[in-house]
């Protein structure tokens, strides 16, 4: 498991937010839902993220055991990201966040 096992949380919501609450983490996880994507594909889907921020968020998600990074030994390097089994358990959370956000967007239209 990831680093999260060593942390202390005040409540279950604290545990969830600590793992998926980064600036782009939930969005990255959403785009990886059921897909394997290369770094450039993730960056296209999260265009506001700087390279530095995106790389940091991906490292943290990998460290916490939510995504896996597979590097192929080719030139230029090819790196793919996908959800781990633990990351896949977030599907209901991500679906609920999407539905809630869609509702908010409709209200604001």
FENUR-V906575 format. One record per pair of residues at least 4 apart in sequence whose ideal C-beta (glycine too) atoms are under 8 Angstrom apart, sorted by the first residue. I is the first residue (numbers start at 1). GAP is how many residues later the second one is. Records with the same first field share a line. If there is no record, write none. Layout:
I=GAP / GAP
This chain:
1=4 / 64 / 85
2=61 / 62 / 63 / 64 / 84
3=4 / 60 / 61 / 62
4=11 / 14 / 15 / 60 / 61
7=8 / 11
9=5 / 6 / 9
10=4
11=4
12=4
13=4
14=4
15=4
16=4 / 5 / 77
17=4
19=6 / 45 / 47
20=5 / 6 / 9 / 46 / 70 / 73
21=4 / 5
22=4 / 35 / 38 / 39
23=26 / 30 / 34
24=4 / 22 / 24 / 25 / 29 / 30 / 33
25=4 / 32 / 35 / 36
26=4 / 68 / 71
27=4 / 18 / 19
28=4 / 14 / 18 / 26 / 29 / 30 / 33 / 39
29=4 / 32 / 37 / 38 / 54 / 58 / 61 / 65
30=64 / 67 / 68
31=4 / 6 / 11 / 14 / 15
32=4 / 5 / 10 / 35 / 49 / 50 / 51 / 55
33=50 / 58 / 61
35=47
36=44 / 45 / 46
37=4 / 5 / 8 / 43 / 44 / 45
38=4 / 40 / 41 / 42 / 43
39=4 / 15 / 19 / 40 / 42
40=4
41=4
42=4 / 12 / 16 / 39
43=4 / 6 / 8 / 11
46=8
49=4 / 5 / 8
50=4
51=4
52=4
53=4
54=4
55=4
56=4
57=4
58=4 / 9 / 11 / 23
59=4
60=4
61=5 / 6 / 26
62=4 / 5 / 6 / 7 / 19
65=19 / 21 / 22
66=17 / 18 / 20 / 21 / 24
67=14 / 15 / 16 / 17 / 20
68=13 / 14 / 15 / 16
69=10 / 11 / 12
70=9 / 10 / 11 / 12
71=6 / 7 / 8
72=5 / 6 / 7 / 8
73=4
74=4
83=4 / 5 / 7
84=4
85=4
90=4
91=4
92=4
93=4
94=4
95=4
96=4
97=4
98=4
99=4
100=4
101=4
102=4
103=4
104=4
105=4
